[in-house]
């Protein structure tokens, strides 16, 4: 399929989805609405999305908001919008809905309570009446003895009578799940067999808090089951929790999904990504002129997971990435992001977009917006040159020179868009009469010869033939064409502007 860049990314994915019939493969991305989406979370969403599409499956967005104290208003909507911008379109989500909703955990509280009671009744869970003070003392004692803090499971051994008496007294409680030994390994899609005896290393976990909200461990098991999730691809930090989740599936009599844990994505210096880093959020990349596919390719270039030729630089389409994706090819080691490659991919994407005329209207609109933002004092006058032909011609010239569209609105390239006023720095210029003669000669120059090298030779010959000092002529032309003292060479400036725009600027300055 030819690349078609549309302003509404939604349409791109609707086109894609017609090529992929659905099957039983169902995956999910389940972020917490506690801040902006960064590239680590985007990578998790992307790999789930590609896995679903490569297996003709479904991709679900679920919001895990059970920790109400950490919720940031508007965060859910921002995450959803960032995914849509990146081209990752959920089949089911909180906004569009779906057959397995609600897709926000805080709206599923009754479901969690029901299954917590089932675990209480079958003896797989129990009420814990321990106060925060006692739990804090356990933590401090463990740290003092240089041990890993864990709950001592005391309340598990209360008799039914003791529990009834505490309930009668109105004591507050949470519900904990009874861990049992897990000597057998589980199969990780990426790391192979993983053995971790959770009962030996951890205390019984809380599954339903005192406020009635579930913990992550419990809610994600319940939700994955009822949303029919077949495969869970999530960060490596959750691998140690998987045995705990498998025990919950067993206690509820459910078949668990297959699990795969993605290795860490690191900064270029090897440090961990952090939500406190504003420069790794999707919003940051959007605001700074990075195209969606450039960011997606930037992520896929680190960490493996794709069958592709090595050493080649391509900005792959989603269709390419879907066909290339293979979980077996994901590296087990952490990977580093290379900021230089992001700009390389963005440059490739600009070039790819220009190759299809259907994208030109979108690019013209982007440039017009950037120019008016960069030069607000000129945005309401007649001194801006923003006709579509000029914009596309300029982009064609710049495609191998810029990494972002915003590179075209720097001060040195102001002349591309802002026409100098006729009295702007012209009163002290010499040889204005020669400019009139030059303009008439340039009118007869063939468009094919209106290029940097030919113009450079022609201008030197013109200066010599008319006894005009070449530096003075260049200074005059630069001022008339741009109003700037610095920037590209005059011949290159004329090539960028094109013959018609060059003549227009020269003539309006000498008439």
C-alpha positions as semicolon CSV with decimal commas, in nm:
position;residue;x (nm);y (nm);z (nm)
1;X;0,000;0,000;0,000
2;X;0,132;0,344;-0,089
3;X;0,196;0,578;0,198
4;X;-0,090;0,824;0,247
5;X;-0,051;1,071;0,531
6;X;-0,387;1,196;0,650
7;X;-0,451;1,464;0,907
8;X;-0,690;1,229;1,082
9;X;-0,481;0,928;1,179
10;X;-0,804;0,747;1,262
11;X;-0,871;0,712;0,888
12;X;-0,533;0,547;0,836
13;X;-0,613;0,274;1,082
14;X;-0,964;0,223;0,948
15;X;-0,797;0,156;0,614
16;X;-0,554;-0,086;0,782
17;X;-0,820;-0,273;0,972
18;X;-1,003;-0,373;0,655
19;X;-0,704;-0,589;0,569
20;X;-0,707;-0,783;0,896
21;X;-0,993;-1,011;0,992
22;X;-1,036;-1,066;1,364
23;X;-0,945;-1,383;1,552
24;X;-0,920;-1,493;1,912
25;X;-0,600;-1,300;1,978
26;X;-0,686;-1,017;2,217
27;X;-0,431;-0,792;2,385
28;X;-0,455;-0,478;2,596
29;X;-0,266;-0,168;2,699
30;X;-0,366;-0,067;3,052
31;X;-0,205;0,260;3,167
32;X;-0,284;0,451;3,484
33;X;-0,412;0,808;3,432
34;X;-0,137;0,954;3,647
35;X;0,052;1,162;3,393
36;X;0,158;1,199;3,033
37;X;0,232;0,901;2,811
38;X;0,607;0,860;2,754
39;X;0,799;0,649;2,504
40;X;0,822;0,351;2,741
41;X;0,445;0,329;2,764
42;X;0,410;0,401;2,393
43;X;0,644;0,109;2,318
44;X;0,425;-0,124;2,527
45;X;0,111;-0,003;2,350
46;X;0,277;-0,029;2,009
47;X;0,403;-0,385;2,057
48;X;0,060;-0,497;2,176
49;X;-0,102;-0,326;1,879
50;X;0,139;-0,479;1,628
51;X;0,100;-0,823;1,789
52;X;-0,279;-0,796;1,759
53;X;-0,270;-0,682;1,398
54;X;-0,006;-0,938;1,294
55;X;-0,234;-1,212;1,433
56;X;-0,557;-1,060;1,301
57;X;-0,663;-0,982;1,657
58;X;-0,804;-0,710;1,879
59;X;-0,628;-0,432;2,067
60;X;-0,799;-0,296;2,381
61;X;-0,724;0,020;2,580
62;X;-0,815;-0,011;2,948
63;X;-0,763;0,255;3,214
64;X;-0,641;0,132;3,553
65;X;-0,747;0,404;3,795
66;X;-0,792;0,211;4,119
67;X;-0,541;0,432;4,298
68;X;-0,767;0,734;4,315
69;X;-0,512;0,947;4,501
70;X;-0,275;0,961;4,202
71;X;-0,520;1,041;3,924
72;X;-0,448;1,355;3,720
73;X;-0,763;1,509;3,563
74;X;-0,756;1,491;3,184
75;X;-0,480;1,232;3,179
76;X;-0,699;0,954;3,039
77;X;-0,814;1,172;2,750
78;X;-0,456;1,282;2,681
79;X;-0,330;0,921;2,672
80;X;-0,609;0,826;2,434
81;X;-0,536;1,126;2,212
82;X;-0,163;1,050;2,206
83;X;-0,231;0,692;2,097
84;X;-0,463;0,808;1,819
85;X;-0,200;1,062;1,705
86;X;0,061;0,785;1,694
87;X;-0,167;0,570;1,478
88;X;-0,245;0,316;1,751
89;X;-0,623;0,289;1,729
90;X;-0,792;0,066;1,989
91;X;-1,074;-0,164;1,884
92;X;-1,230;-0,118;2,229
93;X;-1,163;0,166;2,473
94;X;-1,329;0,388;2,737
95;X;-1,433;0,652;2,483
96;X;-1,564;0,436;2,199
97;X;-1,682;0,155;2,426
98;X;-1,711;-0,210;2,329
99;X;-1,875;-0,542;2,424
100;X;-1,654;-0,603;2,729
101;X;-1,675;-0,269;2,910
102;X;-1,665;-0,064;3,114
103;X;-1,299;-0,006;3,026
104;X;-1,227;0,208;3,333
105;X;-1,157;0,007;3,648
106;X;-1,327;0,249;3,886
107;X;-1,654;0,165;3,705
108;X;-1,607;-0,209;3,766
109;X;-1,596;-0,209;4,148
110;X;-1,897;-0,439;4,188
111;X;-1,727;-0,703;3,974
112;X;-1,413;-0,699;4,191
113;X;-1,614;-0,720;4,512
114;X;-1,810;-1,016;4,380
115;X;-1,499;-1,220;4,301
116;X;-1,321;-1,116;4,619
117;X;-1,616;-1,267;4,808
118;X;-1,591;-1,582;4,598
119;X;-1,227;-1,617;4,704
120;X;-1,327;-1,556;5,067
121;X;-1,590;-1,827;5,045
122;X;-1,363;-2,087;4,889
123;X;-1,087;-2,019;5,140
124;X;-0,840;-1,868;4,891
125;X;-0,859;-1,524;5,058
126;X;-0,913;-1,381;5,405
127;X;-0,990;-1,058;5,585
128;X;-0,691;-0,872;5,724
129;X;-0,754;-0,641;6,020
130;X;-0,395;-0,520;6,064
131;X;-0,364;-0,147;6,119
132;X;-0,130;0,077;5,924
133;X;0,066;0,120;6,245
134;X;0,130;-0,256;6,275
135;X;0,223;-0,286;5,906
136;X;0,461;0,008;5,941
137;X;0,626;-0,161;6,242
138;X;0,673;-0,480;6,038
139;X;0,842;-0,279;5,763
140;X;1,073;-0,097;6,003
141;X;1,169;-0,417;6,182
142;X;1,252;-0,592;5,856
143;X;1,464;-0,302;5,735
144;X;1,643;-0,287;6,071
145;X;1,728;-0,656;6,036
146;X;1,830;-0,602;5,673
147;X;1,547;-0,812;5,539
148;X;1,297;-0,745;5,262
149;X;0,975;-0,614;5,421
150;X;0,676;-0,845;5,381
151;X;0,350;-0,912;5,556
152;X;0,369;-1,197;5,812
153;X;0,025;-1,339;5,717
154;X;-0,097;-1,317;6,076
155;X;-0,465;-1,264;5,996
156;X;-0,472;-1,576;5,779
157;X;-0,477;-1,786;6,094
158;X;-0,770;-1,620;6,271
159;X;-1,058;-1,858;6,345
160;X;-1,404;-1,793;6,208
161;X;-1,513;-1,687;6,556
162;X;-1,230;-1,435;6,582
163;X;-1,320;-1,290;6,243
164;X;-1,687;-1,263;6,334
165;X;-1,602;-1,090;6,660
166;X;-1,381;-0,833;6,487
167;X;-1,650;-0,769;6,228
168;X;-1,903;-0,728;6,505
169;X;-1,681;-0,464;6,665
170;X;-1,673;-0,278;6,333
171;X;-1,297;-0,318;6,278
172;X;-1,176;-0,203;5,938
173;X;-1,025;-0,465;5,710
174;X;-0,887;-0,536;5,366
175;X;-0,892;-0,869;5,181
176;X;-0,570;-1,061;5,118
177;X;-0,506;-1,353;4,886
178;X;-0,337;-1,667;5,024
179;X;-0,016;-1,739;4,838
180;X;0,090;-2,099;4,787
181;X;0,429;-2,234;4,673
182;X;0,499;-2,199;4,299
183;X;0,786;-2,440;4,228
184;X;0,696;-2,485;3,862
185;X;0,818;-2,227;3,607
186;X;0,588;-2,033;3,380
187;X;0,660;-1,976;3,013
188;X;0,751;-1,619;2,927
189;X;0,706;-1,548;2,556
190;X;1,031;-1,350;2,555
191;X;1,245;-1,487;2,840
192;X;1,145;-1,853;2,834
193;X;1,093;-2,051;3,155
194;X;1,081;-1,829;3,466
195;X;1,077;-1,969;3,820
196;X;0,992;-1,752;4,118
197;X;0,848;-1,893;4,440
198;X;0,632;-1,601;4,534
199;X;0,505;-1,756;4,860
200;X;0,861;-1,792;4,986
201;X;0,962;-1,436;4,905
202;X;0,647;-1,231;4,964
203;X;0,366;-1,197;5,214
204;X;0,004;-1,249;5,116
205;X;-0,097;-0,957;4,890
206;X;-0,394;-0,729;4,936
207;X;-0,650;-0,780;4,660
208;X;-0,925;-0,551;4,788
209;X;-0,834;-0,241;4,988
210;X;-1,022;-0,101;5,283
211;X;-1,184;0,162;5,060
212;X;-1,337;-0,110;4,843
213;X;-1,102;-0,055;4,550
214;X;-0,898;-0,349;4,417
215;X;-0,522;-0,354;4,388
216;X;-0,356;-0,384;4,049
217;X;-0,281;-0,753;4,101
218;X;-0,645;-0,845;4,148
219;X;-0,812;-0,604;3,909
220;X;-0,593;-0,687;3,612
221;X;-0,662;-1,060;3,653
222;X;-1,037;-1,004;3,673
223;X;-1,038;-0,763;3,380
224;X;-0,810;-0,973;3,159
225;X;-1,040;-1,270;3,211
226;X;-1,366;-1,093;3,135
227;X;-1,214;-0,899;2,846
228;X;-1,095;-1,233;2,708
229;X;-0,730;-1,128;2,689
230;X;-0,528;-1,403;2,524
231;X;-0,179;-1,256;2,555
232;X;-0,031;-1,006;2,800
233;X;0,268;-0,806;2,678
234;X;0,388;-0,573;2,952
235;X;0,707;-0,432;3,103
236;X;0,972;-0,652;3,261
237;X;0,901;-0,493;3,600
238;X;0,581;-0,702;3,619
239;X;0,751;-1,036;3,554
240;X;0,807;-1,098;3,926
241;X;0,432;-1,054;3,984
242;X;0,321;-1,303;3,721
243;X;0,337;-1,612;3,950
244;X;0,106;-1,425;4,188
245;X;-0,137;-1,357;3,904
246;X;-0,124;-1,717;3,790
247;X;-0,219;-1,830;4,142
248;X;-0,520;-1,598;4,127
249;X;-0,627;-1,750;3,797
250;X;-0,594;-2,096;3,948
251;X;-0,794;-2,003;4,259
252;X;-1,075;-1,869;4,039
253;X;-1,069;-2,172;3,811
254;X;-0,979;-1,969;3,502
255;X;-0,736;-2,032;3,217
256;X;-0,466;-1,762;3,221
257;X;-0,343;-1,576;2,913
258;X;0,010;-1,617;2,784
259;X;0,259;-1,369;2,929
260;X;0,550;-1,189;2,767
261;X;0,759;-0,923;2,939
262;X;0,926;-0,646;2,744
263;X;1,283;-0,543;2,841
264;X;1,354;-0,191;2,960
265;X;1,395;0,101;2,723
266;X;1,670;0,330;2,851
267;X;1,788;0,681;2,780
268;X;2,091;0,718;2,557
269;X;2,317;0,742;2,865
270;X;2,185;0,415;3,007
271;X;1,961;0,569;3,275
272;X;1,601;0,461;3,322
273;X;1,318;0,655;3,165
274;X;1,125;0,858;3,418
275;X;0,788;1,032;3,413
276;X;0,974;1,334;3,545
277;X;1,153;1,364;3,210
278;X;0,944;1,603;3,007
279;X;1,148;1,541;2,693
280;X;1,040;1,176;2,655
281;X;0,665;1,231;2,658
282;X;0,461;1,186;2,344
283;X;0,325;1,538;2,395
284;X;0,682;1,675;2,385
285;X;0,754;1,507;2,052
286;X;0,425;1,625;1,908
287;X;0,493;1,986;2,007
288;X;0,845;1,977;1,867
289;X;0,758;1,871;1,516
290;X;0,816;1,496;1,524
291;X;0,589;1,302;1,291
292;X;0,402;0,998;1,427
293;X;0,572;0,739;1,207
294;X;0,913;0,888;1,283
295;X;0,853;0,837;1,656
296;X;0,718;0,486;1,598
297;X;1,022;0,390;1,390
298;X;1,250;0,544;1,655
299;X;1,101;0,309;1,913
300;X;1,111;0,000;1,693
301;X;1,475;0,063;1,604
302;X;1,568;-0,020;1,965
303;X;1,507;-0,356;2,129
304;X;1,437;-0,579;1,831
305;X;1,114;-0,758;1,755
306;X;1,123;-0,716;1,378
307;X;1,238;-0,921;1,083
308;X;1,415;-0,669;0,862
309;X;1,743;-0,604;0,683
310;X;2,009;-0,466;0,911
311;X;2,193;-0,145;0,837
312;X;1,917;0,005;0,624
313;X;1,745;0,327;0,722
314;X;1,377;0,328;0,638
315;X;1,079;0,501;0,790
316;X;0,849;0,201;0,774
317;X;0,472;0,225;0,738
318;X;0,238;0,053;0,980
319;X;0,172;-0,214;0,718
320;X;0,548;-0,280;0,704
321;X;0,577;-0,298;1,083
322;X;0,279;-0,533;1,116
323;X;0,432;-0,772;0,866
324;X;0,778;-0,751;1,025
325;X;0,677;-0,789;1,390
326;X;0,775;-1,113;1,565
327;X;0,779;-1,159;1,945
328;X;1,055;-1,418;1,909
329;X;1,285;-1,144;1,775
330;X;1,254;-0,918;2,080
331;X;1,588;-0,880;2,259
332;X;1,603;-0,986;2,623
333;X;1,853;-0,712;2,709
334;X;1,761;-0,351;2,778
335;X;1,792;-0,116;2,480
336;X;1,900;0,246;2,453
337;X;1,725;0,518;2,260
338;X;1,942;0,713;2,017
339;X;1,817;1,073;1,986
340;X;2,010;1,125;1,661
341;X;1,813;0,845;1,498
342;X;1,486;1,015;1,583
343;X;1,581;1,316;1,372
344;X;1,702;1,084;1,098
345;X;1,364;0,911;1,090
346;X;1,185;1,245;1,091
347;X;1,388;1,358;0,792
348;X;1,299;1,034;0,611
349;X;0,933;1,083;0,692
350;X;0,933;1,439;0,555
351;X;1,082;1,307;0,232
352;X;0,831;1,021;0,216
353;X;0,540;1,257;0,269
354;X;0,660;1,484;-0,009
355;X;0,675;1,190;-0,249
356;X;0,296;1,166;-0,245
357;X;0,106;1,468;-0,373
358;X;-0,194;1,373;-0,157
359;X;0,009;1,490;0,142
360;X;0,097;1,831;-0,001
361;X;-0,212;2,011;0,124
362;X;-0,139;1,893;0,479
363;X;0,225;2,000;0,455
364;X;0,128;2,342;0,318
365;X;-0,108;2,393;0,612
366;X;0,164;2,295;0,859
367;X;0,414;2,538;0,707
368;X;0,165;2,826;0,700
369;X;0,092;2,771;1,068
370;X;0,463;2,755;1,157
371;X;0,548;3,069;0,959
372;X;0,269;3,273;1,117
373;X;0,377;3,157;1,462
374;X;0,744;3,235;1,393
375;X;0,681;3,580;1,244
376;X;0,364;3,710;1,411
377;X;0,446;4,072;1,329
378;X;0,412;3,990;0,958
379;X;0,123;3,743;0,977
380;X;-0,148;4,002;0,905
381;X;0,028;4,191;0,630
382;X;0,101;4,127;0,264
383;X;0,470;4,054;0,315
384;X;0,446;3,677;0,357
385;X;0,508;3,448;0,062
386;X;0,292;3,145;0,143
387;X;0,147;3,031;-0,186
388;X;0,131;2,647;-0,208
389;X;0,365;2,623;-0,506
390;X;0,637;2,817;-0,327
391;X;0,594;2,611;-0,009
392;X;0,620;2,276;-0,186
393;X;0,915;2,396;-0,398
394;X;1,090;2,508;-0,080
395;X;1,020;2,175;0,090
396;X;1,158;1,988;-0,209
397;X;1,478;2,191;-0,183
398;X;1,497;2,139;0,193
399;X;1,406;1,770;0,218
400;X;1,768;1,658;0,258
401;X;1,868;1,959;0,465
402;X;1,616;1,966;0,749
403;X;1,510;1,723;1,022
404;X;1,193;1,907;1,124
405;X;0,961;2,145;0,943
406;X;1,036;2,405;1,209
407;X;1,395;2,416;1,080
408;X;1,257;2,621;0,791
409;X;1,146;2,912;1,010
410;X;1,479;3,000;1,171
411;X;1,602;3,359;1,143
412;X;1,854;3,271;0,871
413;X;1,574;3,132;0,654
414;X;1,328;3,411;0,724
415;X;1,369;3,527;0,365
416;X;1,192;3,213;0,245
417;X;0,863;3,342;0,374
418;X;0,899;3,713;0,455
419;X;0,937;3,956;0,167
420;X;1,162;4,249;0,262
421;X;0,999;4,590;0,242
422;X;1,113;4,812;-0,042
423;X;1,276;5,063;0,190
424;X;1,430;4,804;0,420
425;X;1,805;4,876;0,437
426;X;1,816;4,989;0,072
427;X;1,907;5,357;0,105
428;X;2,277;5,285;0,152
429;X;2,304;5,020;-0,118
430;X;2,512;5,072;-0,425
431;X;2,453;4,960;-0,782
432;X;2,075;4,949;-0,763
433;X;2,070;5,049;-1,127
434;X;2,269;4,733;-1,208
435;X;1,998;4,526;-1,035
436;X;1,744;4,654;-1,286
437;X;1,969;4,545;-1,574
438;X;2,032;4,207;-1,403
439;X;1,658;4,149;-1,356
440;X;1,589;4,196;-1,725
441;X;1,864;3,950;-1,816
442;X;1,740;3,695;-1,562
443;X;1,396;3,708;-1,723
444;X;1,546;3,541;-2,029
445;X;1,725;3,270;-1,831
446;X;1,591;2,919;-1,879
447;X;1,433;2,766;-1,568
448;X;1,670;2,469;-1,594
449;X;1,968;2,704;-1,557
450;X;1,818;2,879;-1,255
451;X;2,020;2,667;-1,013
452;X;2,292;2,750;-0,764
453;X;2,597;2,657;-0,971
454;X;2,478;2,822;-1,292
455;X;2,368;3,135;-1,109
456;X;2,697;3,165;-0,921
457;X;2,889;3,160;-1,252
458;X;2,642;3,396;-1,419
459;X;2,656;3,655;-1,138
460;X;3,036;3,662;-1,143
461;X;3,036;3,715;-1,518
462;X;2,774;3,989;-1,487
463;X;2,979;4,173;-1,224
464;X;3,296;4,153;-1,435
465;X;3,122;4,259;-1,756
466;X;2,966;4,563;-1,586
467;X;3,268;4,664;-1,378
468;X;3,077;4,604;-1,053
469;X;3,273;4,478;-0,750
470;X;3,137;4,127;-0,696
471;X;3,114;4,158;-0,311
472;X;2,915;4,480;-0,342
473;X;2,676;4,322;-0,590
474;X;2,624;4,023;-0,359
475;X;2,555;4,253;-0,064
476;X;2,298;4,443;-0,264
477;X;2,125;4,130;-0,392
478;X;2,120;3,971;-0,046
479;X;1,955;4,275;0,105
480;X;1,697;4,306;-0,169
481;X;1,609;3,937;-0,165
482;X;1,602;3,880;0,211
483;X;1,662;4,195;0,412
484;X;1,919;3,988;0,605
485;X;2,291;4,027;0,648
486;X;2,351;3,653;0,678
487;X;2,211;3,331;0,544
488;X;2,268;3,102;0,246
489;X;2,476;3,223;-0,048
490;X;2,299;3,459;-0,286
491;X;2,297;3,207;-0,571
492;X;2,149;2,940;-0,344
493;X;1,898;3,191;-0,211
494;X;1,785;3,265;-0,565
495;X;1,755;2,894;-0,643
496;X;1,541;2,836;-0,332
497;X;1,311;3,129;-0,410
498;X;1,284;3,033;-0,776
499;X;1,301;3,257;-1,081
500;X;0,959;3,422;-1,047
501;X;0,990;3,505;-0,676
502;X;1,347;3,629;-0,725
503;X;1,249;3,862;-1,008
504;X;0,947;3,984;-0,813
505;X;1,161;4,085;-0,517
506;X;1,430;4,249;-0,727
507;X;1,188;4,449;-0,941
508;X;0,979;4,579;-0,650
509;X;1,298;4,709;-0,492
510;X;1,423;4,910;-0,788
511;X;1,099;5,050;-0,925
